[in-house]
Amino acid sequence: MRISLTINGNPVSEDVDNRTLLADFIRNTLGLTGTHVGCDTSQCGCCVVHLNGEAIKSCTMLAVAANNSEITTIEGLSNSEDLSAMQESFRRNHALQCGYCTPGVIMSAVDLLKNNPKPTEEEVRDALEGNLCRCTGYHNIIKAILDVSKAG
Amino acid sequence: MVFDIKGKFNSKLISSIGKPLERKEDERLLRGEGLFSDDFNLEGQYYVTFVRSPYPHAKIKNIDKSDAEKSPGVIAIFTGEDCLADNLHPIPHSPVPSTKYDLKLTDPEGKDIFIGPQLLLPVDKVRHVGEAVVMVIAKTNFEAQDAAEKVYVDYHELDWTADINSSLKEDSPKVWDEIKDNICVDTIFGNPEKVDKVFNSSKYLFSKEFHIGRVTGVPLEPRSALASYDSTSKRYLLYAGSNGAVRHKFQISKTLNIDPGSLRIICHDVGGNFGTKNRVYVEFPLVLWASKKTDNPIKYTATRSESFLSDVQGRDLLTKVELSMDEDYKFTAFRASNVSNVGARVISLSPLGKGIALVTGPYDIPLASARARAVFTNTVPTNAYRSSGRPEVTFAMERLIEIAAKSLGIDPIKLRRINLINKDDMPYRNALGVTYDSGKYEDNMNKALALSDLDNLSIRKEDASQRGKFLGFGFSNYVESSVGNPKESVELRVDADGFISLIVGTQPTGQGHETSFAQVAADLLGLAPEEIKVVFSDTDIVKKGGGSHSGRSMRHAGTVICLAAEDLIDRGKKLCSLLFDQNYQSISFAREGSFTWSDKKISWFELAEAIEGVELSGDLHTGLNIERENEMHEPVFPNGCAACEVEIDKETFVPKLTKYIAIDDVGRAINPLIVDGQTHGSIATGVGQALFETFYLDKASGQPLTGSLMDYGIPRADQLPSFVTELNEVLSPTNPLGIKSAGEGATTPALAAVINAVVNALEEFDIEHIDMPATSFNIWRSVNNKNKESKS
């Protein structure tokens, strides 16, 4: 089936196999490899992108279901030489190590602050329940998100 | 130069080392521009799916691939017989640690250990669920998966053994017919007779058996491999993530029976390791071999389920420990009997060996003996997993101390204090002959206790009780060891474009080498870290190197960078002397990275420009390009402690970690920001095993029941607190920068500290011990059994 959508502000139109997952479409068809796949069961959150302004796990949606949607991936978070506030805070607070879960975590974090600009630490931890990180123990991730919230 | 004339480090002269600099690698990772293995694709690549064993143990009677071969898109299907026909060799695993200081493990006869050869695909039988049996190659991933469903493997199921006790039994099913039972290692260390004597006449003797269960690393990036073969240049290319592409290059070449020079491995960003990606997996040589056979690039990326079934795993040690004390509660002797479950093949004996060397922990115990055994089982092989072997023995010692203190009616902290090794006794040789380099163990403990607010513990317990929770406090000391591959190499190259390239053999998997190595080189060469480009990741550029494991990278790389920097400065002086016709002695190297003589001054980069086009001969022919190798066997002993609090819900028995304090002596912290991050992750690894993680096999069928992240619990953000971490840097005398290791230390006491807290929380039930993971079910069961006991 042919699908058309907007990704990071750019319109695309591609033929896809009906069983292709949105995550694979983003990675393999569009070549945007910042979105990662870490599990088969919608647990790890490495594949989180924004679909029509909302954070979703792109491994749990078929590409065809995203027809006519507007998607933002990690590559679209900052269109300039400067990092976005969330990316910058992650760097400042050393909130990433291997960097594999990072794009998904950041997309979830941006979504969290959009809906709840001043969360408590507990609310941040609850909101990140669907993003697994094996390197950081979450300590600096939480700190980085709270920092953005305080500054905003 | 940050070293004075006698080669002593002058910390007044450092400017980058010790600073919490932000990481150079972050920008690309934050923008989604990292280069992980599966991010690479080659034009027209085929895809592989593996048919894996559904049984723990079975004979392969026949493989019928006729239906699968007719499946759409199928290119080729290969089995173990095809590998044998092409003379592919088993993977040359080297499970016995290679430094002079590692305790030497042997087989029961004192001879070389039978490791159970790992053919790329088996021909006789399968030895664990998930073992790859048939390789199916097709044009698309979907077609490969569809075709794999149509391969019919006729198995004859055999009796199997999965746990240590069953493998030790004389009538156990045998994993390998080549040896008489499943015991592949049996070695005794220390002095058993003397220990017996002391035990027989001791005032107090305590003993306990513990099983530190099987867990798996779960790096979030599943392993992946993309291979191609160029028939013109006769060279192979592999994109595959690991902890060190150089070692992989040599091992894979042996497997394929090819010249190592004909294989290039590219390994950029690696999405976590923790030991899981240390070893060569069969898929790596197989895709290379098949890409030559099919004359086409081939790609394999593991699913998470495949990772659970076939990633090497961690821990799985059965340990019986015995400790005697005199009337003053001074430890007098210790005995350990440790059995490691190595799985179906011996991939690494590091967990067993490193653990045995440290069974007496940070305590001054004059006598000890230890028996080290390893057994084969029908499970995935175990390998070093974050702090290989040390959390296991620390768990046994620190749990035993708590049990002993309770039985004696004394404060467990006091019992530890009586027996800790005194800082004035450093370096300290333990009863098994292992020498701890340095450390201030009691200071660690004092620091942690000062942060623990124990004076108000009873108030917090009372408050928690009002909220419907049992609150417990737990503590654990630790000493661990960092050894690892003794060789490391580096190349320093001054480029006229304003950078010095630091080409290093070891490979990061998230530890920030691009930043911390640059900090070291920058200080030594009088530059800023931004002027140092750390290069790894391509075996056509990086020719030698040991890889990241056993907390070795910063220490080994730091040391060899010191040596190479000294050489490079010497070379710079010689070149100045030659080019500007000056006496060598009259040239000095200034801290700000330039060479000076009389009123002249030239920077590294001006010198690089000046020698461009100049024909250099003899010793100087490589110009401003220095290669240096170093071999360093001496281990270091990071140490510290952890204190924590756990609250257990009185209704549901769900435990929650509410407070965690870690004190770690990592030696010199090159970048404290990175070190703190390593400590946080390291804590989570240990807490994960204590509270959530177990790789569980069904007792009746031997089938893994934890095959996905739906049923294997790695810690989530809402299950952990923020941590309190502090360093207690005691410089190691074994290397010029005084580095020990970060990254594995904090895992080491975490298992014991958390379980000590869980047991303490349940003090009213008088429970002696709870096995890991202390899930709500395990806690409820212990309490319930205790209640039944007291009623009967």
Interface residues (C-beta under 8 A of the other chain):
Chain A: D17 R19 R27 N28 L32 T33 G34 T35 H36 V37 G38 C39 D40 T41 Q43 C44 C46 T73 I74 E75 L77 S78 L83 Q87 F90 R91 R92 H94 L96 Q97 C98 G99 Y100 C101 T102 P103 I106 E121 E122 V124 R125 D126 L128 E129 N131 L132 C133 R134 C135 T136 G137 Y138 H139 N140 I141 I142 K143
Chain B: E22 R23 E25 D26 E27 L29 L30 R31 G32 E33 G34 F36 D38 D39 N41 F142 G217 V218 P219 L220 E221 P222 D269 V270 G271 G272 N273 F274 T303 R304 S305 T509 G510 Q511 G512 L673 I674 D676 G677 Q678 H680 G681 S682 I683 A684 T685 S708 L709 M710 I714 P715 R716 A717 D718 L720 S722 F723
